[in-house]
Amino acid sequence: MNILFLGDVVAKSGRQIVLEKLPHLKEQYEVDFTIVNAENSAHGKGITKKIYQSFMDAGVDVITLGNHAFSKGEIKEVMEDCPNMVRPMNLEPKEIGKPYCIKEVCGKKLAIVNLLGEVFMDCASGSPIEAMRALLEEIDADCILVDFHAETTSEKEIFLHVFHQDICALIGTHTHVQTADERVFNGCAYISDVGMCGVYDSILGRSVEEVLRRNVGHEVTHFTPAEGPSILCGCLIQIDEKTGRATNIFRIQERPEI
């Protein structure tokens, strides 16, 4: 089972490179299932139903989110109409949307779970470890993949050591910077952060000029998304269909020619 995971899609430029590259990526890596973290896909913050549908139409199977899941107010009203989208379990309001979904892939039941880290993430509502323990009592699947949307590498590695026997993959998102620590740990694929799909010449997908004005010049700005050629970051996770355990994970990164 080959699972493609593309990480944090930022604004229009990020959406465009995913939609442009996805058909080739699926063919090149013989992808069976595609997951995209799209919590920053609507002008750099949040998601809309229209954007969700554009990913579905392009062949994405599941959308994961993060701390900006509800940044666009309209999504609260239509999330029930987006069945292939999951939001972090430990994020308020918990009654909107769902923290996991189960899909059949290669004859197996694959669960996709979304959680938030607590460290430097003031919007988290409760411990991700306690949330995962509760989900394990509820989920009936052959293998479980977790999108852990968190700030620090240490919190992600702690989660790996606690749950590596229960899940087949732990994919870190949120920092927008792809890490070079991908590995399979006792049958669980892991990477601290899968990186972003967004403008290469930027600060985490935002306009460099505006971020500097805000953080160096102390101006009040709105973190406008950058414009220009984009980088695409993701990873491919390979799962043994007999055991439900990961056998390989490798990074995917396509930079623009600048």
N, C-alpha and C positions, 0 to 999 in steps of 0.2 A: 504494500500500500504506500503510494507516494503522495505526501501531503505538502502542498505549497502554502507557505505563510508569508504574506507581504505586510510590512510594518509601517508605522503610522503614516497614513496618507494625509498630506498637508495641502489643503486648498485646491484650486483649479489645476495648477501645474502638476500636483501629485496625482490627481484623478486622471489627468490626460495621459501621463506616462504609464500608469497601471492599465488603462483601457487599451493603450497602444501596444504594450509589450505582452499582455496576458496571453493572447493566442499563441505566440511563439514560445513563451515560457512553458505553457501546458504541453505543447508538442515536444519541445526539447527535453523536458524532464519526465515525460510520460506521466503527467499528473493525474491522480485519481480524485483529488479533492482540494479545493482552494479556499483559504481563509484570508481575510483582509481586515486589519485594524483600521477603522475609518472614523475615529472619534474627532479628528481634526480636518475632515474632508470638506466641510462647508465654510469656506473663507477662513480656514485655519482654526476653527473652533466649533465643534459639534457636527451634526449630520442632519440632513433632511430626508424626507421620504423619496423625493425625486432622485437624490443622489444614491440612496439605497437601491432604488429600482434600476438605476443605470449600471450599478455593479452586478445586480442579479442578471440583467439582460446580457452582460458581458461574459457570464459564466462563473462568477464568484458563487461559492456555495454557502458561506456563512460570513457575516460581518461581526467583528468584535468591537467593543468601545472602551471607554476609560473614564477619567475624571471629568471630561467635557461631554459626557453622554447626553446630558440634558441642556446643554448650552443654547441650543436653538429651541425656543419654547414650543414650536409646532410639533416637535417630535413626541412630546408627552401625549399629544392627542391622537397620534397615528401609529405609535409603536406597536400596538396590537395588530396592525395591518402589515407589519414587517416580521413575518414568522421566522426568517432566517437571520435574525439579528439578536445578539445577546449583550446584556449590559452587566457591569460589575455587581455581584451579589451584595457586597458591603458598601453600597452607595444609595443614599436617599434620593428620591422616594422609592422604596423597595417594592411598592405595589404596582409599579409601572414596568412593563417588560419582563424579561426572564433572564436568569443568570447562566443558564445553560440550555443547550438543545442537543438532541441525539439524532444522528443521521446514519443511514446505512451506506457503508463504503466497502466495496469488494466483499460483500456478503457478511460484513461485521458491523456491529453497532459502535459508532464513534461518538463520544460525548465531547462537546466543546464548551469549556467553562471559562467565565470571565470574572476576575477578581482584582481588587485594588490593594496596593501596599499601604501601610500606615505611616512609614517614616517619611517626614517632610511632605505628607499628603493630608492636609487638614480636612479634606472632604470625606475621607474614609469613615465609614460608620461600622465600627467593630473590627475585630481581628480577622485577617484573611485566613489564618490557620484554623480558627474556630469555624469560620464560614465553610472552609473546605471539608472539615470533619463532618459538618452537618450535611453537606452535599453528598459525601460518600455514603451516608446512610440512605440517601434517596435515589441516587443515580444507578440505573441498571444498564450497563454497557460493557462491551468487550475491551475497550480502551478509552482512556480519558486524556484529552489535551487541554492544558490550561494556558490561557493568555493572562499572565500576571503583570498588570499595569502598575509599575512601581518605580520609585525614584532611585533606590540604592541597590547596588550589586549584592551587598551583604544580605539584605532581606530576601532577595531572590534565591541566593544560595542556601539560606536557612530553610526556605520553603522546599527547595529541592531535597535536602537531607531529611526533612520530615516526611515527605510524600512520594519519594521516588519509587517506592514499591507499589503505590496505588495508581500512579498515572504513567502514561507512556511518553509524554512530552510536556516540558515547561518552557514556554516561550515568553521571554521578557519584552515588554514594550514600554513606551512613555518617554525615554530620554532622547529619542530620535538619532542616537549615535550608535552605529552597529559595532558590537564588541567582537573580539576575536577569540572567544573562549568556548566556542561550540564543542560539545562532546556528548557521548552517550555514557551516562552514569548508572550502572546496574540496570540497564534496560530502559532508562528514561532519557530521552533526548533533551538537551538543555542549551540555551544561549541566554546570556544576561540581557542583551537587547538586540532585537533583530534589525533596528535602524529605521529610517524613514524613506518615504517616497515623496520627494518634494524638491524645491529649487536647490541646486547644488551650492551656488554662491549666495549663501544666506546664513542666518543664525537660527538653526533648528527650523528652517522653513519660513522664518520671518524676515522682513526687510532689515538688512544690516544697518542702514542709515537710521531708521526709526528706532530700532532697539538701542543703538548708541545714544541717540537723543534722549531716550528715556532713562537709561541706566548711567550714562556719563553726564549728560546735561540736565538730568532730573526734570525733563519736560513730561507733561501728561500726554501720552500717546495711546494708540489702540492696537499696537502690534499688527500692522498690516502685513499680509503675506507677501513674500518676495516674488519677483517675476524673473523668468529666464529658464534656461535648460535645467532639467531635473535629473536627480539621481534616483535609482530604484534599488531598494534594499529588501531582502527577504531571506528565507531559508527553505530548504527542502528536507523534510523529515521522512525517513523510510521506516515503516512498521512491518514486522513479521506478522502476517495474517494468521498464522497458526497459534502464536503465543500472545499476540497483542502487545509485544514489547518492541521498543525502538532498536534498530540495528545500525542506523547511520543518521547523521545530520550534517549538512554543509551549507555554508553561507552563499547567498547570491547577491552580487552587487554590480550594477551597471551604471557607470558614470558617463556623463555627457562629454563629448569632445569639445573642449573649450580652448 
